[in-house]
Amino acid sequence: MVPVATAPHLMEPVLSELYSPSRIFTWNELQGMAIDGILLPLYGKSYASPGVAVTYRLRARAAAMAVPERIRTKVVAGRLTAAWIYGCAKPPERLSLLVDAKHRISSLRGAASCSFHEVRLGQMDVVSMGGMLVSSPLRTAADIALHVEPERALPALERLLNREELGIRLRLLILAVEAAPRVPHKKRALATLSLLGSEDPGQQSPGQQAPD
């Protein structure tokens, strides 16, 4: 498992302020301010000020606030949850958390809003942002291709490939899936990637880049 201190970071602006239940504001008060348009619902019980740039780091922080503190450093936001953090998928109903095989999933149970997946993670598979470990863009895309049904995987994969700053290329993604050890749905994953076309969507011009 990669410690937070050694995980590579994506270059982003300083984290904007995030509001969550505390001694200052209760959840009911935050909900009331959201209804009045004073705050913007972000994820779970976290809110941001309207007009604040919702960055990868801010979404990662919101995800972290939804994970019990006792397990926060032992899990990695992955799959469609990571795609949401990168701005490429809808907010997840349940956080998808990866657990390195060195840890026992049974010891992390108890988070009703989370689903756990035991995997093997390399040092380059994880980045740290907003107080949360998140699967790297390439690992996120490969996991989505391998483990998410095509109808949900394709839109997220297209958006991930279209974000030039994430550095994912279709050929590299195909190689990553081909290099994966024997896992179910590997052929399905390659078939899903073939639907993305022979041209790499990552070569999209900057003017066509989707907003964060």
C-alpha angles and dihedrals in degrees: 000000000000114000116231091243094059101039113110116250131223112230108249140147120277113285113271119226116281124198123216134155110297143135087289100051130015121217090253090054092049091049090051092051089050090053089051091050094246093116134029119228108238109169135328108330095342125108137182133202115264111261094028112130107251099220132179088260094053093050090046089053091050089051091049091054089057093054119082108256093231092065101029096104093046099057136064124212105236148161114018091353090060089044088056091050088053089050094250104109142033119273107279122246087219125019112248106221126189119214120199112239088243088072126064114240090208090067091056100052121118102075103113093188093055138072120206130216123188110222143151114256128196125205092258092050095074137059128183123226137150093002093303133101110230130187112254117258093256094046089047093053093046092050092049091051091048102040110024123077112254097248090061097031099056099061092047093046092050091052093046091051092047094057103088093192090064090062098219119150124190094232091051091048092052090051090050092053092045090051093052114112119251105306132157117264095023092133089047090052092053090047089052091051091049088062090063089072135239093281117081109243086206089077090071113134118258091246090063095049114126116244119253 
